[in-house]
Amino acid sequence: METPSTDVYDIMRDCYLSESVTRAALQRLRPQVESSQLVLTVKGPAVRLSGPEMCFRKLLGDLVHNAMDVSVGQTEKIDRYFPDISLQEVGALLQNLVAARGLEIDDIRMSNAVVNIAICLQRCRFPIADDTDSRVERVEMNPATEELSSALIDALLEKFPAHAPLPADQDHLRMIIGVALNPHEDCVSHPTERTSISDAVRVCLDETTDHFNLTVTSEKLYDSVSDHMERLALHTRVLPYFRNTLQESLRTRSPFLYDAAVYLADRLAKMLGIAFPDDEIGLLAIYLGLYSGPVAPDDHTITAIVICPRYQTLRDWLLAGLVERFGDRLQILDIVSTKGEADTQDVDLVISTIDEASRVHPCVQVSALLSDLDLSAVDHALLRAAKQKSRSRIAQSVRRFLDPELFFTGVSPKSAKEAIDFLCSALEERGVVPAEFRDSVLLRETYSPTAFARRFAVPHAMDFLAHQTKVAVLIPSAPINWESADASLVLMLAINGDDYEDFIHFYQPLISLLYDPNLYSELRRVTTYEEFMNFLDNELSETE
């Protein structure tokens, strides 16, 4: 990055590599830099990396982004990319200026602004001023942000005099402040463009909410995503670095909402011609989560029979107390006088005011006057009953969605593409999915790789194309490179739309289970389908 023109022998000396290893490494680097719209040429000993300066800065932003995801050695990597600029010092400077002006900036925008400012300072030797391909239109800012950006530039010139940006880069710094710190007020709004974006957003959101059966607060969601799309256009032009620090938790804890966001991004990209980085898809997932109801909410309503003798208004008192306290969790089907009557009913729970408890159903004994101790006992009984219902449903799903003919060990795909091809072929051969399923899976991967926790992958199609819902399991003999992960377990999901809600209740506990490193290690040791099924049956029923 700092020496875009060099030669093979300097690289050999600086990196302690042989000539053959150096040339092979340069060959492997070529597609990576080409994806950033840079060109790597090697002619004899001469090596040159060329392209617009903004592309260099975006490549640096990508490298920093990857370093931010590393748990060990993160600081060393980031220091390597910013040898002359301290992120901590830039952050403290910006925080102080913002606090002194009483401005409110959220953590995501603040952390992104700090890195983008650092990139601009680190690259001061390669100014945008001399690069017409990298110039971007001026962003209009409100007076408060304009004053903040001017004060920040003065402070940076004093703090980092050796990295003083030229006037054109100072304009770029102002744009970083305008876009990164106050996007709602600083973005220039063009009515014609806004109408076009809003119309496209409305169409794409309607398709997404229908496809995933989401219940949404429509107008708030339309407005929020429309605003987001306008900001995305500015982010793409101005910011070389953007990272959503909530990304991994969104993918892990709300996988179906995240898939809905990927689906929405695909529709918007096709309609508006805008590329969606993974981090921006995470923001779409946040908007969907903020303005939609639960996705196939778990049914925790417990059916119960109450045993209570007939005595004046005692029954009415008891029922009123239970409904008032547990009305949204408890459905009382009947009130009877004896244990025998209760035992003949099909219910989740018996609530008894007599000494004799039911031996057929789970039973909680209470006083007819419902003391605080009784209410606590009923609360615990309802939690236990709800958990048991969830366990039963998950156990049924495990037996329904997994198939011994779709369980594979000892196979060694060399890449994520090979693993996807292998599992798609297996699903096609068994008539589970149509031929177009494979292309849909590969399309889904282009938006956001389906590797989790850097150790397992859950590829699936963009649409619900499967003829029947199945999970194909691959435990390879060697880890598979899956973007930045090494997947030693692959679960390919083939989902039929009719099973959507049932599958959600199985999928979320499955992801939670695999995220547990200890349980995951146990699962990796299984060698047969029966062992795999027994493990899931035992562990998933405990994962809530």
C-alpha positions, 0 to 999 in steps of 0.5 A: 500500500505504501510502496505501490511500485517496487520489485520482486527482490525488495519483496524477497528481502523485506518478507524473507521469501524465496523468489518462487514463493514471492511470485506465487504470492503475487499471483494469488494477490491479483484477484483480491486487488482486482476485486477492489478495482486495482491492477497488479502487474508483474513484468520481470522484476518490476511490480506495480499496484495501480488504480484510483486512490479511492480504491486504494483507500477502500482496499485498506478499509477492507484489510482493517475490517478483516483485522477487526474480526480477528480475536487474537493479534487484532491490535498488531494487525491494525497497527501494521495498517496504520503505522503512523496514526493512532486510532486511539488518539484520533478517537479521543480527539473526535470524542472531545470535540463532539462532547464539547459541542453537546452533539449525540453520535452513536457508537457505530458511527463514531467508530467508523468515523475514526477509522475513515479519518485514520485512512485519510491521514495514513494515505496523505502521501497519495492525495485525492487532489491528484486523482480525478477518478477519486473525487466525489461531489461535495456533501452539504452539511448543516452549520453544526457539523460544518463547524465540527469538521473545521475544528477537527481538521485544525486539531488533526493538523496540530496532532499529526503535522507530518500527515497534514492532508492537502486541501482536496483531502481536507474536503474529503475529511469534511465529507467523512464527518458529514456522512459518518456522523450526521447522516440524517441531516447532512445528506442532500435530498433530491426530490426526484431521486427520493421518489424513485428510491421510495417507490422501489423500497416500497415494492421490495419491502412488500415482496419481502414481508409477503415472502417471509410472512412478516407483520410490520409497521409499514410506513415507519419501515418504508421511511427508515429503509428509504432513508437508509438507501439514500445514505448507502449511496453516499457511504459507497462514494465517500467512506472507504471503511464501514463496519456494523459492530452488531453484524455477528450477533444479528446473524447469530441471534436473528438468523431468519430476520437476517435472511429476510434482510438478504432477500430485501437487499437482493431485490433492492440491488436488482431494482436500484443497481446498488451493491450491498456490503454485508454490514449494510445488510445487517442494518437492513436487518435492524430496521426489519427487527425494529418495525416487525413483530416476532417471526413465527413466535413460539407458542408458550400458551399452556393449556390447563385444568383446574381442580377446585371443589365447588364452594360459593364464589371460590372458583370465580375468585381462583379463575379471576386471579389466574387470568389476571396474572397469567392471562397471556400464558395460560389457557384454562380449558375447564375447572373440575372437582376431582383428580379423576376428572382432570386425568381424562383431559388432554392438557399441558398442566393441572393446577390443583387446590386439593391434596391429591395431585394428578399422576397423568399430567404435570401438576402444581398444587396451590391454595384456592386463595392464591398467595404470593407463594402460590403465584410463584409456584404457578409461574415456575410450572408454566415455564417448565411446561412451556419448555417441555412443549418446545422440547417436544416440537424440536425433537419432532423437527429433528426426526422430520428434517434429518435423513440418514441418506443426507448424512456424509462423513469422510468427504473432503471438498477443497472449497465452499463451492465444492461443498455446495456442489456436493450437497446440492447434487445429493439433494437433487439426486434424492428429489428434495430440490429442483435444479435451480436450487444450486444457483439460488444457494450460490447467489445467497453466498455472494451477499453474505457468507453463511459461515458462523463462528469461523467453524461451521457453515449453513448454506441455503437458497435465497428462496424456499425452493425445496420440494420438502424440508431437509437438512443435508449434513457434511462432516468433512475429513479436513476443514473447508475454507469458507471465506474467512472461516474454516468450516469443519461442519456444513449443514445445507438447509433445503426449506419448503415454504409450507414448513417455514414456521416449524423450521424457524423453531428448530433452526434458532436452537440449532445455531445456538447449540453450534455456537457453544464451542464445547458442545460443538467439539462434542458434535464434531466427534460423532461418526454415524448418523445415529450418534448425530441424531442422539446428540441433537435430540439430547442437546437441542431439547435443552437449548432454549 
